[in-house]
């Protein structure tokens, strides 16, 4: 009888020892996996821009190579440019325009906030290419009568963020000019600002500033 008791005790001790070893092994495995997880995250490389960062020149290009969001915007811009350039007439010199934009982007080193300047340059250029390249559905145009000044035809791309408008001036005196402007915050109405241009519309009436010239226009119905 004592033999059976001793044997049973030995079996129980062996079983307990096995369970403890399995628990220790499982804990060590979990600890090992936990320790390895951050290492995997740390080894992930940030997204690269469309250009070769080993040839980056200047403060702005170096910033883009070390900033994931800017690098992603650069790749997006490159893809949009590739799709748009085939639809832009050669007479508009899209390649020269793109080179000029890159130069302007790189001039952001002069800005007080270099990153914000670079970010806004990318966002604006992507929208510009989408519109020029016919990559977006074109909303119907509305026309504003400006008295002695040329009429303004406006197309508002409300599907964009920020909302962007293309304003076209057409007259014998100035010919045809197209201006791109984005919606900005205002106390009332809808305000759009572009390069040397501002269009502020409220209830069918708009105040326009083009360079130093200011005048008012009214929506034609």
C-alpha positions as CSV (number, residue, x, y, z in Angstrom):
1,X,0.0,0.0,0.0
2,X,2.8,2.4,0.8
3,X,4.4,1.6,-2.5
4,X,1.3,2.7,-4.3
5,X,1.1,5.9,-2.3
6,X,4.8,6.7,-3.1
7,X,4.3,5.9,-6.8
8,X,1.2,8.2,-6.8
9,X,3.1,11.0,-5.2
10,X,5.9,10.6,-7.7
11,X,3.4,10.8,-10.6
12,X,1.8,13.9,-9.2
13,X,5.2,15.5,-8.6
14,X,6.3,14.7,-12.2
15,X,3.0,16.1,-13.5
16,X,3.3,19.3,-11.5
17,X,6.9,19.7,-12.6
18,X,5.8,19.3,-16.3
19,X,3.0,21.9,-15.9
20,X,5.4,24.4,-14.2
21,X,8.0,23.8,-17.0
22,X,5.3,24.4,-19.7
23,X,4.1,27.6,-17.9
24,X,7.7,28.9,-17.7
25,X,8.3,28.0,-21.4
26,X,5.0,29.8,-22.4
27,X,5.9,32.9,-20.3
28,X,9.4,33.0,-21.8
29,X,8.0,32.7,-25.3
30,X,5.5,35.5,-24.7
31,X,8.3,37.7,-23.2
32,X,10.4,36.9,-26.2
33,X,7.6,37.9,-28.7
34,X,6.9,41.1,-26.7
35,X,10.6,42.0,-26.8
36,X,10.8,41.3,-30.5
37,X,7.7,43.4,-31.5
38,X,9.2,46.9,-30.9
39,X,12.3,45.8,-32.8
40,X,10.1,45.0,-35.9
41,X,8.4,48.4,-35.6
42,X,11.8,50.2,-35.3
43,X,13.1,48.5,-38.4
44,X,10.3,49.7,-40.6
45,X,11.6,52.3,-43.0
46,X,9.7,55.5,-43.6
47,X,8.1,56.1,-47.0
48,X,10.5,57.5,-49.5
49,X,9.6,60.3,-51.9
50,X,9.6,60.0,-55.7
51,X,13.1,61.3,-56.0
52,X,16.4,59.8,-54.9
53,X,17.1,61.0,-51.4
54,X,20.9,60.3,-51.8
55,X,20.8,63.2,-54.3
56,X,18.6,65.5,-52.2
57,X,19.8,69.1,-52.3
58,X,18.9,71.9,-49.9
59,X,16.8,72.2,-46.7
60,X,13.4,71.4,-48.3
61,X,14.4,68.2,-50.2
62,X,16.2,67.0,-47.1
63,X,13.1,67.7,-45.0
64,X,10.9,65.7,-47.4
65,X,13.2,62.7,-47.2
66,X,12.8,62.7,-43.4
67,X,9.1,63.4,-43.2
68,X,6.7,60.6,-43.9
69,X,3.7,62.8,-44.7
70,X,5.7,65.0,-47.1
71,X,7.3,62.0,-48.7
72,X,3.8,60.5,-49.3
73,X,2.5,63.7,-50.8
74,X,5.5,63.8,-53.1
75,X,4.7,60.3,-54.4
76,X,1.1,61.2,-54.8
77,X,2.0,64.4,-56.7
78,X,4.3,62.4,-59.0
79,X,1.5,59.9,-59.8
80,X,-1.1,62.7,-60.4
81,X,1.5,64.5,-62.7
82,X,2.0,61.4,-64.7
83,X,-1.7,60.9,-65.3
84,X,-2.3,64.6,-65.9
85,X,0.6,65.5,-68.2
86,X,-0.8,63.4,-71.1
87,X,-3.9,65.5,-71.2
88,X,-2.3,69.0,-70.9
89,X,-1.5,70.6,-74.3
90,X,2.2,70.8,-75.1
91,X,1.8,74.5,-75.8
92,X,1.2,75.0,-72.1
93,X,4.6,73.5,-71.4
94,X,3.6,71.2,-68.5
95,X,7.2,69.9,-68.0
96,X,8.6,73.4,-67.7
97,X,5.7,74.4,-65.4
98,X,6.6,71.3,-63.2
99,X,10.2,72.4,-63.0
100,X,9.1,75.9,-62.0
101,X,6.9,74.4,-59.3
102,X,9.8,72.4,-57.9
103,X,11.9,75.5,-57.8
104,X,9.1,77.3,-56.0
105,X,8.7,74.4,-53.5
106,X,12.4,74.5,-52.7
107,X,12.1,78.2,-52.0
108,X,10.1,77.3,-48.9
109,X,13.4,77.4,-47.0
110,X,12.8,81.1,-46.9
111,X,9.4,80.7,-45.2
112,X,8.9,81.2,-41.4
113,X,7.4,77.7,-41.3
114,X,9.3,75.6,-43.8
115,X,7.3,72.4,-43.3
116,X,3.9,74.1,-43.6
117,X,5.0,76.0,-46.7
118,X,6.1,72.7,-48.3
119,X,2.9,70.9,-47.3
120,X,0.6,73.6,-48.8
121,X,2.7,73.7,-52.0
122,X,2.2,70.0,-52.5
123,X,-1.6,70.1,-51.7
124,X,-2.1,73.1,-54.1
125,X,0.0,71.5,-56.9
126,X,-1.9,68.2,-56.7
127,X,-5.3,70.0,-57.0
128,X,-3.9,72.1,-59.8
129,X,-2.8,69.1,-61.8
130,X,-6.1,67.2,-61.2
131,X,-8.0,70.2,-62.7
132,X,-5.6,71.0,-65.5
133,X,-5.3,67.3,-66.5
134,X,-9.0,66.7,-66.6
135,X,-8.8,64.1,-63.8
136,X,-12.0,65.5,-62.1
137,X,-15.6,65.8,-63.1
138,X,-16.1,69.4,-64.1
139,X,-19.1,71.1,-62.3
140,X,-21.3,73.5,-64.3
141,X,-19.9,77.1,-64.6
142,X,-21.7,80.2,-63.2
143,X,-21.2,83.7,-64.7
144,X,-20.7,87.0,-62.8
145,X,-21.3,90.3,-64.5
146,X,-18.8,92.9,-63.4
147,X,-20.0,96.0,-65.3
148,X,-17.1,97.7,-67.1
149,X,-14.8,94.9,-66.1
150,X,-14.7,91.5,-67.9
151,X,-17.3,89.0,-66.9
152,X,-16.1,86.2,-64.7
153,X,-16.9,82.5,-65.3
154,X,-16.5,80.4,-62.2
155,X,-16.3,76.7,-61.7
156,X,-16.4,75.5,-58.1
157,X,-14.9,72.1,-57.4
158,X,-16.8,71.3,-54.2
159,X,-15.6,67.7,-54.3
160,X,-12.1,68.9,-53.3
161,X,-10.8,69.7,-49.9
162,X,-10.3,72.6,-49.6
163,X,-13.0,73.6,-52.1
164,X,-11.2,75.1,-55.1
165,X,-12.5,77.3,-57.9
166,X,-11.3,78.2,-61.4
167,X,-12.1,81.8,-62.4
168,X,-11.9,82.7,-66.1
169,X,-11.8,86.3,-67.3
170,X,-12.7,86.8,-70.9
171,X,-12.6,90.1,-72.8
172,X,-11.1,91.7,-75.9
173,X,-8.9,93.9,-73.7
174,X,-7.3,91.2,-71.5
175,X,-8.0,88.1,-73.5
176,X,-8.6,85.0,-71.5
177,X,-7.0,84.3,-68.1
178,X,-7.6,81.5,-65.7
179,X,-7.0,81.8,-62.0
180,X,-7.1,79.0,-59.4
181,X,-8.3,80.0,-55.9
182,X,-9.1,78.0,-52.8
183,X,-11.8,78.6,-50.2
184,X,-10.6,80.2,-47.0
185,X,-12.4,81.0,-43.8
186,X,-14.6,84.1,-43.7
187,X,-17.1,85.7,-41.5
188,X,-19.9,85.3,-44.1
189,X,-20.3,84.1,-47.7
190,X,-17.7,82.2,-49.6
191,X,-14.2,83.6,-49.9
192,X,-11.6,82.4,-52.3
193,X,-7.9,83.4,-52.5
194,X,-5.3,82.8,-55.2
195,X,-2.2,84.4,-56.4
196,X,-2.8,88.2,-56.5
197,X,-6.5,87.4,-56.6
198,X,-9.5,87.4,-54.2
199,X,-13.1,86.6,-54.8
200,X,-15.6,87.0,-52.0
201,X,-19.2,86.1,-52.8
202,X,-22.3,86.5,-50.6
203,X,-25.9,86.0,-51.8
204,X,-25.1,86.4,-55.5
205,X,-22.9,89.5,-55.1
206,X,-19.1,89.3,-55.2
207,X,-16.2,91.7,-54.4
208,X,-13.2,91.0,-56.5
209,X,-9.6,92.1,-56.1
210,X,-7.1,91.4,-58.9
211,X,-3.7,92.9,-58.2
212,X,-4.5,96.5,-57.1
213,X,-7.8,96.6,-59.0
214,X,-11.0,96.1,-56.9
215,X,-14.6,96.0,-58.1
216,X,-17.9,94.3,-57.6
217,X,-19.8,91.7,-59.7
218,X,-23.2,90.2,-59.7
219,X,-24.3,86.6,-60.4
220,X,-26.2,86.3,-63.8
221,X,-29.3,84.1,-63.5
